[in-house]
Amino acid sequence: MRSWDYYQNNQQLREVINVVISGYFSNGDTNLFKPLVGSLLYDDHYMLLADYQSYIDCQDRVSQNYHDQNS
């Protein structure tokens, strides 16, 4: 699967990338992160988008385990 496919098939990932594209993190500058987003969507050598959901799932488990230890 290509990185673009991960973007298209994961709504949460797509929303995150779209917020970056929108200029939210760059005071409205929609061009600042354009090279980064382009690299992620079209030339993701490190498979960051492929790993996104696994990272989120792991973080959710870590958070749940931390919460459970305080109960």
N, CA, C, O and CB atoms as a CASP TS submission, in Angstrom:
PFRMAT TS
TARGET T0000
AUTHOR 0000-0000-0000
METHOD Language model
MODEL 1
PARENT N/A
ATOM      1  N   MET     1       0.846  -1.173   0.000  1.00  0.00           N
ATOM      2  CA  MET     1       0.000   0.000   0.000  1.00  0.00           C
ATOM      3  C   MET     1       0.897   1.243   0.000  1.00  0.00           C
ATOM      4  O   MET     1       1.945   1.265   0.645  1.00  0.00           O
ATOM      5  CB  MET     1      -0.966  -0.006   1.226  1.00  0.00           C
ATOM      6  N   ARG     2       0.477   2.252  -0.716  1.00  0.00           N
ATOM      7  CA  ARG     2       1.219   3.510  -0.777  1.00  0.00           C
ATOM      8  C   ARG     2       0.771   4.443   0.354  1.00  0.00           C
ATOM      9  O   ARG     2      -0.316   4.281   0.907  1.00  0.00           O
ATOM     10  CB  ARG     2       1.019   4.194  -2.155  1.00  0.00           C
ATOM     11  N   SER     3       1.614   5.413   0.688  1.00  0.00           N
ATOM     12  CA  SER     3       1.277   6.329   1.778  1.00  0.00           C
ATOM     13  C   SER     3      -0.034   7.073   1.498  1.00  0.00           C
ATOM     14  O   SER     3      -0.804   7.332   2.422  1.00  0.00           O
ATOM     15  CB  SER     3       2.416   7.334   1.996  1.00  0.00           C
ATOM     16  N   TRP     4      -0.289   7.416   0.247  1.00  0.00           N
ATOM     17  CA  TRP     4      -1.542   8.090  -0.111  1.00  0.00           C
ATOM     18  C   TRP     4      -2.738   7.221   0.280  1.00  0.00           C
ATOM     19  O   TRP     4      -3.770   7.740   0.706  1.00  0.00           O
ATOM     20  CB  TRP     4      -1.579   8.407  -1.629  1.00  0.00           C
ATOM     21  N   ASP     5      -2.603   5.901   0.138  1.00  0.00           N
ATOM     22  CA  ASP     5      -3.685   4.984   0.492  1.00  0.00           C
ATOM     23  C   ASP     5      -3.970   5.017   1.997  1.00  0.00           C
ATOM     24  O   ASP     5      -5.128   4.961   2.411  1.00  0.00           O
ATOM     25  CB  ASP     5      -3.335   3.556   0.052  1.00  0.00           C
ATOM     26  N   TYR     6      -2.926   5.107   2.806  1.00  0.00           N
ATOM     27  CA  TYR     6      -3.131   5.216   4.255  1.00  0.00           C
ATOM     28  C   TYR     6      -3.876   6.504   4.584  1.00  0.00           C
ATOM     29  O   TYR     6      -4.775   6.514   5.424  1.00  0.00           O
ATOM     30  CB  TYR     6      -1.778   5.172   5.006  1.00  0.00           C
ATOM     31  N   TYR     7      -3.503   7.565   3.930  1.00  0.00           N
ATOM     32  CA  TYR     7      -4.185   8.852   4.106  1.00  0.00           C
ATOM     33  C   TYR     7      -5.662   8.731   3.727  1.00  0.00           C
ATOM     34  O   TYR     7      -6.532   9.194   4.465  1.00  0.00           O
ATOM     35  CB  TYR     7      -3.502   9.951   3.254  1.00  0.00           C
ATOM     36  N   GLN     8      -5.942   8.124   2.603  1.00  0.00           N
ATOM     37  CA  GLN     8      -7.321   8.005   2.121  1.00  0.00           C
ATOM     38  C   GLN     8      -8.158   7.066   2.982  1.00  0.00           C
ATOM     39  O   GLN     8      -9.358   7.291   3.143  1.00  0.00           O
ATOM     40  CB  GLN     8      -7.328   7.518   0.686  1.00  0.00           C
ATOM     41  N   ASN     9      -7.557   6.024   3.536  1.00  0.00           N
ATOM     42  CA  ASN     9      -8.307   4.981   4.222  1.00  0.00           C
ATOM     43  C   ASN     9      -8.427   5.157   5.734  1.00  0.00           C
ATOM     44  O   ASN     9      -9.112   4.373   6.391  1.00  0.00           O
ATOM     45  CB  ASN     9      -7.679   3.682   3.945  1.00  0.00           C
ATOM     46  N   ASN    10      -7.781   6.158   6.284  1.00  0.00           N
ATOM     47  CA  ASN    10      -7.829   6.368   7.733  1.00  0.00           C
ATOM     48  C   ASN    10      -8.357   7.781   7.993  1.00  0.00           C
ATOM     49  O   ASN    10      -7.642   8.766   7.810  1.00  0.00           O
ATOM     50  CB  ASN    10      -6.410   6.163   8.391  1.00  0.00           C
ATOM     51  N   GLN    11      -9.614   7.864   8.419  1.00  0.00           N
ATOM     52  CA  GLN    11     -10.249   9.172   8.591  1.00  0.00           C
ATOM     53  C   GLN    11      -9.505  10.049   9.593  1.00  0.00           C
ATOM     54  O   GLN    11      -9.321  11.243   9.356  1.00  0.00           O
ATOM     55  CB  GLN    11     -11.688   8.996   9.039  1.00  0.00           C
ATOM     56  N   GLN    12      -9.082   9.472  10.698  1.00  0.00           N
ATOM     57  CA  GLN    12      -8.388  10.262  11.716  1.00  0.00           C
ATOM     58  C   GLN    12      -7.063  10.798  11.171  1.00  0.00           C
ATOM     59  O   GLN    12      -6.737  11.967  11.378  1.00  0.00           O
ATOM     60  CB  GLN    12      -8.141   9.415  12.982  1.00  0.00           C
ATOM     61  N   LEU    13      -6.311   9.966  10.488  1.00  0.00           N
ATOM     62  CA  LEU    13      -5.050  10.404   9.882  1.00  0.00           C
ATOM     63  C   LEU    13      -5.309  11.502   8.858  1.00  0.00           C
ATOM     64  O   LEU    13      -4.592  12.502   8.819  1.00  0.00           O
ATOM     65  CB  LEU    13      -4.320   9.214   9.219  1.00  0.00           C
ATOM     66  N   ARG    14      -6.326  11.318   8.034  1.00  0.00           N
ATOM     67  CA  ARG    14      -6.676  12.323   7.025  1.00  0.00           C
ATOM     68  C   ARG    14      -7.017  13.657   7.688  1.00  0.00           C
ATOM     69  O   ARG    14      -6.605  14.713   7.207  1.00  0.00           O
ATOM     70  CB  ARG    14      -7.863  11.836   6.166  1.00  0.00           C
ATOM     71  N   GLU    15      -7.766  13.612   8.788  1.00  0.00           N
ATOM     72  CA  GLU    15      -8.119  14.845   9.499  1.00  0.00           C
ATOM     73  C   GLU    15      -6.875  15.536  10.061  1.00  0.00           C
ATOM     74  O   GLU    15      -6.766  16.761  10.003  1.00  0.00           O
ATOM     75  CB  GLU    15      -9.110  14.541  10.636  1.00  0.00           C
ATOM     76  N   VAL    16      -5.948  14.764  10.597  1.00  0.00           N
ATOM     77  CA  VAL    16      -4.711  15.333  11.146  1.00  0.00           C
ATOM     78  C   VAL    16      -3.909  16.019  10.041  1.00  0.00           C
ATOM     79  O   VAL    16      -3.477  17.161  10.197  1.00  0.00           O
ATOM     80  CB  VAL    16      -3.855  14.233  11.827  1.00  0.00           C
ATOM     81  N   ILE    17      -3.714  15.321   8.932  1.00  0.00           N
ATOM     82  CA  ILE    17      -2.960  15.901   7.809  1.00  0.00           C
ATOM     83  C   ILE    17      -3.679  17.139   7.282  1.00  0.00           C
ATOM     84  O   ILE    17      -3.038  18.138   6.955  1.00  0.00           O
ATOM     85  CB  ILE    17      -2.774  14.859   6.670  1.00  0.00           C
ATOM     86  N   ASN    18      -4.991  17.079   7.198  1.00  0.00           N
ATOM     87  CA  ASN    18      -5.747  18.228   6.686  1.00  0.00           C
ATOM     88  C   ASN    18      -5.636  19.448   7.597  1.00  0.00           C
ATOM     89  O   ASN    18      -5.639  20.580   7.112  1.00  0.00           O
ATOM     90  CB  ASN    18      -7.212  17.852   6.514  1.00  0.00           C
ATOM     91  N   VAL    19      -5.539  19.237   8.897  1.00  0.00           N
ATOM     92  CA  VAL    19      -5.342  20.368   9.815  1.00  0.00           C
ATOM     93  C   VAL    19      -3.978  21.006   9.553  1.00  0.00           C
ATOM     94  O   VAL    19      -3.853  22.231   9.565  1.00  0.00           O
ATOM     95  CB  VAL    19      -5.453  19.906  11.303  1.00  0.00           C
ATOM     96  N   VAL    20      -2.973  20.193   9.322  1.00  0.00           N
ATOM     97  CA  VAL    20      -1.640  20.732   9.002  1.00  0.00           C
ATOM     98  C   VAL    20      -1.716  21.509   7.690  1.00  0.00           C
ATOM     99  O   VAL    20      -1.190  22.618   7.595  1.00  0.00           O
ATOM    100  CB  VAL    20      -0.575  19.586   8.902  1.00  0.00           C
ATOM    101  N   ILE    21      -2.369  20.932   6.676  1.00  0.00           N
ATOM    102  CA  ILE    21      -2.501  21.594   5.373  1.00  0.00           C
ATOM    103  C   ILE    21      -3.234  22.925   5.497  1.00  0.00           C
ATOM    104  O   ILE    21      -2.926  23.874   4.776  1.00  0.00           O
ATOM    105  CB  ILE    21      -3.239  20.685   4.386  1.00  0.00           C
ATOM    106  N   SER    22      -4.194  22.998   6.401  1.00  0.00           N
ATOM    107  CA  SER    22      -5.035  24.196   6.532  1.00  0.00           C
ATOM    108  C   SER    22      -4.283  25.422   7.035  1.00  0.00           C
ATOM    109  O   SER    22      -4.785  26.541   6.921  1.00  0.00           O
ATOM    110  CB  SER    22      -6.177  23.909   7.461  1.00  0.00           C
ATOM    111  N   GLY    23      -3.086  25.231   7.589  1.00  0.00           N
ATOM    112  CA  GLY    23      -2.338  26.357   8.133  1.00  0.00           C
ATOM    113  C   GLY    23      -2.575  26.579   9.612  1.00  0.00           C
ATOM    114  O   GLY    23      -2.118  27.576  10.170  1.00  0.00           O
ATOM    115  N   TYR    24      -3.280  25.669  10.251  1.00  0.00           N
ATOM    116  CA  TYR    24      -3.612  25.801  11.671  1.00  0.00           C
ATOM    117  C   TYR    24      -2.361  25.968  12.539  1.00  0.00           C
ATOM    118  O   TYR    24      -2.365  26.751  13.489  1.00  0.00           O
ATOM    119  CB  TYR    24      -4.405  24.584  12.137  1.00  0.00           C
ATOM    120  N   PHE    25      -1.299  25.240  12.218  1.00  0.00           N
ATOM    121  CA  PHE    25      -0.071  25.275  13.025  1.00  0.00           C
ATOM    122  C   PHE    25       0.947  26.289  12.500  1.00  0.00           C
ATOM    123  O   PHE    25       2.064  26.370  13.012  1.00  0.00           O
ATOM    124  CB  PHE    25       0.563  23.894  13.062  1.00  0.00           C
ATOM    125  N   SER    26       0.571  27.044  11.503  1.00  0.00           N
ATOM    126  CA  SER    26       1.519  27.991  10.906  1.00  0.00           C
ATOM    127  C   SER    26       0.890  29.361  10.689  1.00  0.00           C
ATOM    128  O   SER    26       1.182  30.038   9.703  1.00  0.00           O
ATOM    129  CB  SER    26       2.042  27.450   9.581  1.00  0.00           C
ATOM    130  N   ASN    27       0.026  29.763  11.614  1.00  0.00           N
ATOM    131  CA  ASN    27      -0.618  31.084  11.542  1.00  0.00           C
ATOM    132  C   ASN    27      -1.257  31.351  10.182  1.00  0.00           C
ATOM    133  O   ASN    27      -1.176  32.459   9.651  1.00  0.00           O
ATOM    134  CB  ASN    27       0.396  32.173  11.844  1.00  0.00           C
ATOM    135  N   GLY    28      -1.891  30.322   9.631  1.00  0.00           N
ATOM    136  CA  GLY    28      -2.593  30.485   8.369  1.00  0.00           C
ATOM    137  C   GLY    28      -1.751  30.308   7.121  1.00  0.00           C
ATOM    138  O   GLY    28      -2.284  30.357   6.012  1.00  0.00           O
ATOM    139  N   ASP    29      -0.464  30.105   7.269  1.00  0.00           N
ATOM    140  CA  ASP    29       0.423  29.912   6.111  1.00  0.00           C
ATOM    141  C   ASP    29       0.262  28.480   5.599  1.00  0.00           C
ATOM    142  O   ASP    29       0.800  27.541   6.185  1.00  0.00           O
ATOM    143  CB  ASP    29       1.923  30.203   6.488  1.00  0.00           C
ATOM    144  N   THR    30      -0.471  28.324   4.519  1.00  0.00           N
ATOM    145  CA  THR    30      -0.735  26.988   3.981  1.00  0.00           C
ATOM    146  C   THR    30       0.434  26.422   3.185  1.00  0.00           C
ATOM    147  O   THR    30       0.398  25.263   2.771  1.00  0.00           O
ATOM    148  CB  THR    30      -1.960  27.024   3.108  1.00  0.00           C
ATOM    149  N   ASN    31       1.458  27.219   2.970  1.00  0.00           N
ATOM    150  CA  ASN    31       2.625  26.750   2.220  1.00  0.00           C
ATOM    151  C   ASN    31       3.771  26.269   3.106  1.00  0.00           C
ATOM    152  O   ASN    31       4.645  25.539   2.639  1.00  0.00           O
ATOM    153  CB  ASN    31       3.121  27.846   1.328  1.00  0.00           C
ATOM    154  N   LEU    32       3.780  26.668   4.377  1.00  0.00           N
ATOM    155  CA  LEU    32       4.910  26.360   5.242  1.00  0.00           C
ATOM    156  C   LEU    32       5.181  24.861   5.339  1.00  0.00           C
ATOM    157  O   LEU    32       6.328  24.432   5.222  1.00  0.00           O
ATOM    158  CB  LEU    32       4.668  26.923   6.620  1.00  0.00           C
ATOM    159  N   PHE    33       4.150  24.071   5.550  1.00  0.00           N
ATOM    160  CA  PHE    33       4.333  22.634   5.724  1.00  0.00           C
ATOM    161  C   PHE    33       4.057  21.837   4.444  1.00  0.00           C
ATOM    162  O   PHE    33       4.009  20.607   4.473  1.00  0.00           O
ATOM    163  CB  PHE    33       3.434  22.141   6.830  1.00  0.00           C
ATOM    164  N   LYS    34       3.879  22.536   3.334  1.00  0.00           N
ATOM    165  CA  LYS    34       3.600  21.862   2.066  1.00  0.00           C
ATOM    166  C   LYS    34       4.681  20.839   1.695  1.00  0.00           C
ATOM    167  O   LYS    34       4.333  19.736   1.274  1.00  0.00           O
ATOM    168  CB  LYS    34       3.467  22.890   0.956  1.00  0.00           C
ATOM    169  N   PRO    35       5.976  21.155   1.833  1.00  0.00           N
ATOM    170  CA  PRO    35       6.995  20.143   1.517  1.00  0.00           C
ATOM    171  C   PRO    35       6.916  18.909   2.428  1.00  0.00           C
ATOM    172  O   PRO    35       7.098  17.780   1.970  1.00  0.00           O
ATOM    173  CB  PRO    35       8.381  20.762   1.624  1.00  0.00           C
ATOM    174  N   LEU    36       6.650  19.129   3.696  1.00  0.00           N
ATOM    175  CA  LEU    36       6.520  18.015   4.630  1.00  0.00           C
ATOM    176  C   LEU    36       5.325  17.139   4.282  1.00  0.00           C
ATOM    177  O   LEU    36       5.442  15.915   4.225  1.00  0.00           O
ATOM    178  CB  LEU    36       6.389  18.534   6.059  1.00  0.00           C
ATOM    179  N   VAL    37       4.185  17.761   4.051  1.00  0.00           N
ATOM    180  CA  VAL    37       2.976  17.007   3.714  1.00  0.00           C
ATOM    181  C   VAL    37       3.169  16.266   2.390  1.00  0.00           C
ATOM    182  O   VAL    37       2.785  15.103   2.261  1.00  0.00           O
ATOM    183  CB  VAL    37       1.748  17.950   3.631  1.00  0.00           C
ATOM    184  N   GLY    38       3.751  16.930   1.431  1.00  0.00           N
ATOM    185  CA  GLY    38       4.018  16.280   0.144  1.00  0.00           C
ATOM    186  C   GLY    38       4.918  15.073   0.298  1.00  0.00           C
ATOM    187  O   GLY    38       4.697  14.033  -0.323  1.00  0.00           O
ATOM    188  N   SER    39       5.928  15.219   1.128  1.00  0.00           N
ATOM    189  CA  SER    39       6.830  14.096   1.383  1.00  0.00           C
ATOM    190  C   SER    39       6.094  12.935   2.036  1.00  0.00           C
ATOM    191  O   SER    39       6.297  11.780   1.663  1.00  0.00           O
ATOM    192  CB  SER    39       7.996  14.539   2.266  1.00  0.00           C
ATOM    193  N   LEU    40       5.246  13.235   3.003  1.00  0.00           N
ATOM    194  CA  LEU    40       4.488  12.187   3.683  1.00  0.00           C
ATOM    195  C   LEU    40       3.510  11.485   2.741  1.00  0.00           C
ATOM    196  O   LEU    40       3.378  10.262   2.776  1.00  0.00           O
ATOM    197  CB  LEU    40       3.733  12.774   4.865  1.00  0.00           C
ATOM    198  N   LEU    41       2.838  12.249   1.915  1.00  0.00           N
ATOM    199  CA  LEU    41       1.793  11.677   1.071  1.00  0.00           C
ATOM    200  C   LEU    41       2.313  11.001  -0.193  1.00  0.00           C
ATOM    201  O   LEU    41       1.668  10.091  -0.713  1.00  0.00           O
ATOM    202  CB  LEU    41       0.829  12.744   0.689  1.00  0.00           C
ATOM    203  N   TYR    42       3.469  11.431  -0.695  1.00  0.00           N
ATOM    204  CA  TYR    42       3.911  10.935  -1.996  1.00  0.00           C
ATOM    205  C   TYR    42       5.282  10.271  -1.991  1.00  0.00           C
ATOM    206  O   TYR    42       5.647   9.606  -2.960  1.00  0.00           O
ATOM    207  CB  TYR    42       3.926  12.051  -2.963  1.00  0.00           C
ATOM    208  N   ASP    43       6.043  10.440  -0.920  1.00  0.00           N
ATOM    209  CA  ASP    43       7.415   9.909  -0.923  1.00  0.00           C
ATOM    210  C   ASP    43       7.830   9.534   0.494  1.00  0.00           C
ATOM    211  O   ASP    43       8.885   9.956   0.966  1.00  0.00           O
ATOM    212  CB  ASP    43       8.410  10.943  -1.519  1.00  0.00           C
ATOM    213  N   ASP    44       7.011   8.749   1.165  1.00  0.00           N
ATOM    214  CA  ASP    44       7.192   8.428   2.584  1.00  0.00           C
ATOM    215  C   ASP    44       8.145   7.241   2.753  1.00  0.00           C
ATOM    216  O   ASP    44       7.709   6.114   2.987  1.00  0.00           O
ATOM    217  CB  ASP    44       5.829   8.117   3.246  1.00  0.00           C
ATOM    218  N   HIS    45       9.442   7.506   2.632  1.00  0.00           N
ATOM    219  CA  HIS    45      10.460   6.444   2.719  1.00  0.00           C
ATOM    220  C   HIS    45      10.427   5.720   4.057  1.00  0.00           C
ATOM    221  O   HIS    45      10.714   4.524   4.118  1.00  0.00           O
ATOM    222  CB  HIS    45      11.846   7.027   2.495  1.00  0.00           C
ATOM    223  N   TYR    46      10.087   6.416   5.111  1.00  0.00           N
ATOM    224  CA  TYR    46      10.132   5.828   6.450  1.00  0.00           C
ATOM    225  C   TYR    46       8.793   5.224   6.873  1.00  0.00           C
ATOM    226  O   TYR    46       8.654   4.758   8.004  1.00  0.00           O
ATOM    227  CB  TYR    46      10.556   6.876   7.457  1.00  0.00           C
ATOM    228  N   MET    47       7.819   5.230   5.980  1.00  0.00           N
ATOM    229  CA  MET    47       6.515   4.600   6.220  1.00  0.00           C
ATOM    230  C   MET    47       5.824   5.150   7.474  1.00  0.00           C
ATOM    231  O   MET    47       5.207   4.397   8.228  1.00  0.00           O
ATOM    232  CB  MET    47       6.685   3.088   6.349  1.00  0.00           C
ATOM    233  N   LEU    48       5.931   6.449   7.688  1.00  0.00           N
ATOM    234  CA  LEU    48       5.327   7.077   8.858  1.00  0.00           C
ATOM    235  C   LEU    48       3.807   6.958   8.846  1.00  0.00           C
ATOM    236  O   LEU    48       3.196   6.698   9.883  1.00  0.00           O
ATOM    237  CB  LEU    48       5.728   8.538   8.931  1.00  0.00           C
ATOM    238  N   LEU    49       3.201   7.146   7.689  1.00  0.00           N
ATOM    239  CA  LEU    49       1.747   7.041   7.628  1.00  0.00           C
ATOM    240  C   LEU    49       1.292   5.596   7.814  1.00  0.00           C
ATOM    241  O   LEU    49       0.222   5.348   8.371  1.00  0.00           O
ATOM    242  CB  LEU    49       1.229   7.589   6.297  1.00  0.00           C
ATOM    243  N   ALA    50       2.086   4.659   7.358  1.00  0.00           N
ATOM    244  CA  ALA    50       1.757   3.243   7.554  1.00  0.00           C
ATOM    245  C   ALA    50       1.778   2.885   9.031  1.00  0.00           C
ATOM    246  O   ALA    50       1.009   2.029   9.467  1.00  0.00           O
ATOM    247  CB  ALA    50       2.736   2.346   6.782  1.00  0.00           C
ATOM    248  N   ASP    51       2.635   3.520   9.799  1.00  0.00           N
ATOM    249  CA  ASP    51       2.772   3.234  11.226  1.00  0.00           C
ATOM    250  C   ASP    51       1.820   4.043  12.105  1.00  0.00           C
ATOM    251  O   ASP    51       1.720   3.789  13.305  1.00  0.00           O
ATOM    252  CB  ASP    51       4.184   3.497  11.655  1.00  0.00           C
ATOM    253  N   TYR    52       1.135   4.994  11.530  1.00  0.00           N
ATOM    254  CA  TYR    52       0.308   5.912  12.314  1.00  0.00           C
ATOM    255  C   TYR    52      -0.687   5.186  13.210  1.00  0.00           C
ATOM    256  O   TYR    52      -0.719   5.425  14.417  1.00  0.00           O
ATOM    257  CB  TYR    52      -0.436   6.848  11.393  1.00  0.00           C
ATOM    258  N   GLN    53      -1.497   4.304  12.635  1.00  0.00           N
ATOM    259  CA  GLN    53      -2.554   3.664  13.423  1.00  0.00           C
ATOM    260  C   GLN    53      -1.975   2.779  14.516  1.00  0.00           C
ATOM    261  O   GLN    53      -2.534   2.719  15.611  1.00  0.00           O
ATOM    262  CB  GLN    53      -3.465   2.838  12.517  1.00  0.00           C
ATOM    263  N   SER    54      -0.877   2.098  14.250  1.00  0.00           N
ATOM    264  CA  SER    54      -0.231   1.276  15.278  1.00  0.00           C
ATOM    265  C   SER    54       0.250   2.144  16.435  1.00  0.00           C
ATOM    266  O   SER    54       0.121   1.765  17.599  1.00  0.00           O
ATOM    267  CB  SER    54       0.949   0.487  14.680  1.00  0.00           C
ATOM    268  N   TYR    55       0.803   3.305  16.112  1.00  0.00           N
ATOM    269  CA  TYR    55       1.248   4.229  17.146  1.00  0.00           C
ATOM    270  C   TYR    55       0.074   4.700  18.001  1.00  0.00           C
ATOM    271  O   TYR    55       0.166   4.722  19.229  1.00  0.00           O
ATOM    272  CB  TYR    55       1.958   5.427  16.516  1.00  0.00           C
ATOM    273  N   ILE    56      -1.023   5.075  17.356  1.00  0.00           N
ATOM    274  CA  ILE    56      -2.211   5.547  18.077  1.00  0.00           C
ATOM    275  C   ILE    56      -2.762   4.435  18.966  1.00  0.00           C
ATOM    276  O   ILE    56      -3.108   4.674  20.122  1.00  0.00           O
ATOM    277  CB  ILE    56      -3.300   6.033  17.085  1.00  0.00           C
ATOM    278  N   ASP    57      -2.843   3.230  18.429  1.00  0.00           N
ATOM    279  CA  ASP    57      -3.360   2.100  19.211  1.00  0.00           C
ATOM    280  C   ASP    57      -2.478   1.822  20.425  1.00  0.00           C
ATOM    281  O   ASP    57      -2.988   1.570  21.517  1.00  0.00           O
ATOM    282  CB  ASP    57      -3.456   0.840  18.333  1.00  0.00           C
ATOM    283  N   CYS    58      -1.174   1.865  20.242  1.00  0.00           N
ATOM    284  CA  CYS    58      -0.241   1.642  21.349  1.00  0.00           C
ATOM    285  C   CYS    58      -0.368   2.744  22.391  1.00  0.00           C
ATOM    286  O   CYS    58      -0.369   2.466  23.590  1.00  0.00           O
ATOM    287  CB  CYS    58       1.204   1.567  20.832  1.00  0.00           C
ATOM    288  N   GLN    59      -0.474   3.977  21.951  1.00  0.00           N
ATOM    289  CA  GLN    59      -0.615   5.094  22.885  1.00  0.00           C
ATOM    290  C   GLN    59      -1.904   4.971  23.684  1.00  0.00           C
ATOM    291  O   GLN    59      -1.932   5.285  24.874  1.00  0.00           O
ATOM    292  CB  GLN    59      -0.585   6.430  22.135  1.00  0.00           C
ATOM    293  N   ASP    60      -2.970   4.515  23.034  1.00  0.00           N
ATOM    294  CA  ASP    60      -4.232   4.294  23.745  1.00  0.00           C
ATOM    295  C   ASP    60      -4.066   3.228  24.832  1.00  0.00           C
ATOM    296  O   ASP    60      -4.592   3.381  25.935  1.00  0.00           O
ATOM    297  CB  ASP    60      -5.340   3.876  22.757  1.00  0.00           C
ATOM    298  N   ARG    61      -3.336   2.146  24.524  1.00  0.00           N
ATOM    299  CA  ARG    61      -3.099   1.097  25.528  1.00  0.00           C
ATOM    300  C   ARG    61      -2.257   1.623  26.680  1.00  0.00           C
ATOM    301  O   ARG    61      -2.537   1.315  27.839  1.00  0.00           O
ATOM    302  CB  ARG    61      -2.408  -0.118  24.888  1.00  0.00           C
ATOM    303  N   VAL    62      -1.240   2.403  26.385  1.00  0.00           N
ATOM    304  CA  VAL    62      -0.394   2.987  27.429  1.00  0.00           C
ATOM    305  C   VAL    62      -1.236   3.886  28.328  1.00  0.00           C
ATOM    306  O   VAL    62      -1.138   3.815  29.553  1.00  0.00           O
ATOM    307  CB  VAL    62       0.782   3.789  26.807  1.00  0.00           C
ATOM    308  N   SER    63      -2.057   4.725  27.720  1.00  0.00           N
ATOM    309  CA  SER    63      -2.909   5.624  28.506  1.00  0.00           C
ATOM    310  C   SER    63      -3.881   4.843  29.374  1.00  0.00           C
ATOM    311  O   SER    63      -4.103   5.190  30.534  1.00  0.00           O
ATOM    312  CB  SER    63      -3.680   6.572  27.587  1.00  0.00           C
ATOM    313  N   GLN    64      -4.458   3.791  28.813  1.00  0.00           N
ATOM    314  CA  GLN    64      -5.395   2.976  29.588  1.00  0.00           C
ATOM    315  C   GLN    64      -4.688   2.284  30.748  1.00  0.00           C
ATOM    316  O   GLN    64      -5.221   2.252  31.858  1.00  0.00           O
ATOM    317  CB  GLN    64      -6.070   1.933  28.686  1.00  0.00           C
ATOM    318  N   ASN    65      -3.506   1.735  30.516  1.00  0.00           N
ATOM    319  CA  ASN    65      -2.748   1.086  31.586  1.00  0.00           C
ATOM    320  C   ASN    65      -2.361   2.082  32.680  1.00  0.00           C
ATOM    321  O   ASN    65      -2.402   1.746  33.864  1.00  0.00           O
ATOM    322  CB  ASN    65      -1.491   0.421  31.016  1.00  0.00           C
ATOM    323  N   TYR    66      -1.994   3.275  32.302  1.00  0.00           N
ATOM    324  CA  TYR    66      -1.651   4.292  33.286  1.00  0.00           C
ATOM    325  C   TYR    66      -2.890   4.651  34.107  1.00  0.00           C
ATOM    326  O   TYR    66      -2.815   4.788  35.328  1.00  0.00           O
ATOM    327  CB  TYR    66      -1.068   5.551  32.594  1.00  0.00           C
ATOM    328  N   HIS    67      -4.009   4.798  33.440  1.00  0.00           N
ATOM    329  CA  HIS    67      -5.265   5.112  34.127  1.00  0.00           C
ATOM    330  C   HIS    67      -5.648   3.981  35.082  1.00  0.00           C
ATOM    331  O   HIS    67      -6.053   4.234  36.217  1.00  0.00           O
ATOM    332  CB  HIS    67      -6.399   5.356  33.104  1.00  0.00           C
ATOM    333  N   ASP    68      -5.520   2.749  34.626  1.00  0.00           N
ATOM    334  CA  ASP    68      -5.893   1.585  35.434  1.00  0.00           C
ATOM    335  C   ASP    68      -5.044   1.457  36.695  1.00  0.00           C
ATOM    336  O   ASP    68      -5.552   1.000  37.719  1.00  0.00           O
ATOM    337  CB  ASP    68      -5.768   0.320  34.608  1.00  0.00           C
ATOM    338  N   GLN    69      -3.783   1.841  36.658  1.00  0.00           N
ATOM    339  CA  GLN    69      -2.923   1.702  37.822  1.00  0.00           C
ATOM    340  C   GLN    69      -3.311   2.676  38.920  1.00  0.00           C
ATOM    341  O   GLN    69      -3.014   2.444  40.092  1.00  0.00           O
ATOM    342  CB  GLN    69      -1.474   1.909  37.433  1.00  0.00           C
ATOM    343  N   ASN    70      -3.974   3.768  38.550  1.00  0.00           N
ATOM    344  CA  ASN    70      -4.396   4.755  39.538  1.00  0.00           C
ATOM    345  C   ASN    70      -5.779   4.459  40.108  1.00  0.00           C
ATOM    346  O   ASN    70      -6.249   5.182  40.986  1.00  0.00           O
ATOM    347  CB  ASN    70      -4.386   6.133  38.923  1.00  0.00           C
ATOM    348  N   SER    71      -6.424   3.429  39.631  1.00  0.00           N
ATOM    349  CA  SER    71      -7.784   3.097  40.105  1.00  0.00           C
ATOM    350  C   SER    71      -7.734   2.204  41.319  1.00  0.00           C
ATOM    351  O   SER    71      -8.779   1.827  41.851  1.00  0.00           O
ATOM    352  CB  SER    71      -8.594   2.415  39.002  1.00  0.00           C
TER
END
